[in-house]
Amino acid sequence: MAITKMPDTLPTAAKQAKPVSEKKIQEFINKGGKPTGGGEENLAKSSGTKSIKLIMTNNEMSAIKELRNKRPSRSRKIPISVHDWVIEAIQEKIEREQKKYGLTLL
């Protein structure tokens, strides 16, 4: 690979560029920004879903796994997933609370 000497003259745009103050640089950095695609917010709005982080104890997770494994399944050899089990439990809780308070939100 050949190495060439750097040209003696700089392009005209580089010659005309004025130095930017450190204060303006810091203001620009601190201004922040957002992803160009809109990120999770636009995805959640368009699909009608919201993602949450769920933290539970080892005992709670073990109980869920034990209960889901006990559920009879005629056509499936693989038990229901923990995620689906939790979603189902949340839906059942919502239905109970709605009946209790006479609401119909979903």
C-alpha contacts under 8 A as a table, 3 or more apart, distances in Angstrom:
res1	aa1	res2	aa2	distance
7	P	10	L	7.19
10	L	14	A	6.43
10	L	15	K	6.64
11	P	14	A	5.54
11	P	15	K	6.61
12	T	15	K	5.07
12	T	16	Q	6.31
13	A	16	Q	5.26
13	A	17	A	6.23
14	A	17	A	5.36
20	V	24	K	6.76
20	V	25	I	7.08
21	S	24	K	5.41
21	S	25	I	6.51
22	E	25	I	5.04
22	E	26	Q	6.21
23	K	26	Q	5.19
23	K	27	E	6.19
24	K	27	E	5.03
24	K	28	F	6.18
25	I	28	F	5.18
25	I	29	I	6.29
26	Q	29	I	5.05
26	Q	30	N	6.01
27	E	30	N	5.17
27	E	31	K	6.01
28	F	31	K	5.19
28	F	32	G	7.21
29	I	32	G	5.86
34	K	38	G	7.00
34	K	39	G	7.83
35	P	38	G	5.40
35	P	39	G	5.79
36	T	39	G	7.53
37	G	42	N	7.97
38	G	41	E	6.42
38	G	42	N	5.46
38	G	43	L	7.80
39	G	42	N	6.08
39	G	43	L	6.76
40	E	43	L	4.99
40	E	44	A	5.93
41	E	44	A	5.22
41	E	45	K	6.23
42	N	45	K	5.09
42	N	46	S	6.09
43	L	46	S	5.26
43	L	47	S	6.06
44	A	47	S	5.37
44	A	48	G	5.48
44	A	49	T	5.03
44	A	50	K	5.59
45	K	48	G	5.33
45	K	49	T	7.15
56	M	60	E	6.26
56	M	61	M	6.75
57	T	60	E	5.23
57	T	61	M	6.37
58	N	61	M	5.11
58	N	62	S	6.06
59	N	62	S	5.07
59	N	63	A	6.15
60	E	63	A	5.11
60	E	64	I	6.25
61	M	64	I	5.12
61	M	65	K	6.22
62	S	65	K	5.13
62	S	66	E	6.10
63	A	66	E	5.11
63	A	67	L	6.11
64	I	67	L	5.18
64	I	68	R	6.09
64	I	82	V	7.04
64	I	85	W	7.74
65	K	68	R	5.23
65	K	69	N	6.10
65	K	82	V	6.80
66	E	69	N	5.23
66	E	70	K	6.41
67	L	70	K	5.20
67	L	71	R	6.61
68	R	71	R	5.33
68	R	79	P	6.45
68	R	80	I	6.34
68	R	81	S	7.85
68	R	82	V	7.56
68	R	85	W	7.08
69	N	72	P	7.99
69	N	79	P	5.78
69	N	80	I	7.79
71	R	79	P	7.62
73	S	76	R	5.53
73	S	77	K	7.13
73	S	79	P	7.42
74	R	77	K	7.89
76	R	79	P	6.86
80	I	84	D	6.52
80	I	85	W	6.54
81	S	84	D	5.23
81	S	85	W	6.14
82	V	85	W	4.94
82	V	86	V	6.13
83	H	86	V	5.25
83	H	87	I	6.25
84	D	87	I	5.05
84	D	88	E	6.04
85	W	88	E	5.13
85	W	89	A	6.18
86	V	89	A	4.99
86	V	90	I	6.18
87	I	90	I	5.10
87	I	91	Q	6.22
88	E	91	Q	5.12
88	E	92	E	6.24
89	A	92	E	5.12
89	A	93	K	6.21
90	I	93	K	5.06
90	I	94	I	6.18
91	Q	94	I	5.09
91	Q	95	E	6.27
92	E	95	E	5.17
92	E	96	R	6.30
93	K	96	R	5.14
93	K	97	E	6.18
94	I	97	E	5.20
94	I	98	Q	6.05
95	E	98	Q	5.13
95	E	99	K	6.25
96	R	99	K	5.24
96	R	100	K	6.15
97	E	100	K	4.94
97	E	101	Y	6.18
98	Q	101	Y	5.30
98	Q	102	G	5.50
98	Q	103	L	4.67
98	Q	104	T	6.12
98	Q	105	L	7.65
99	K	102	G	4.98
99	K	103	L	6.52
100	K	103	L	7.95
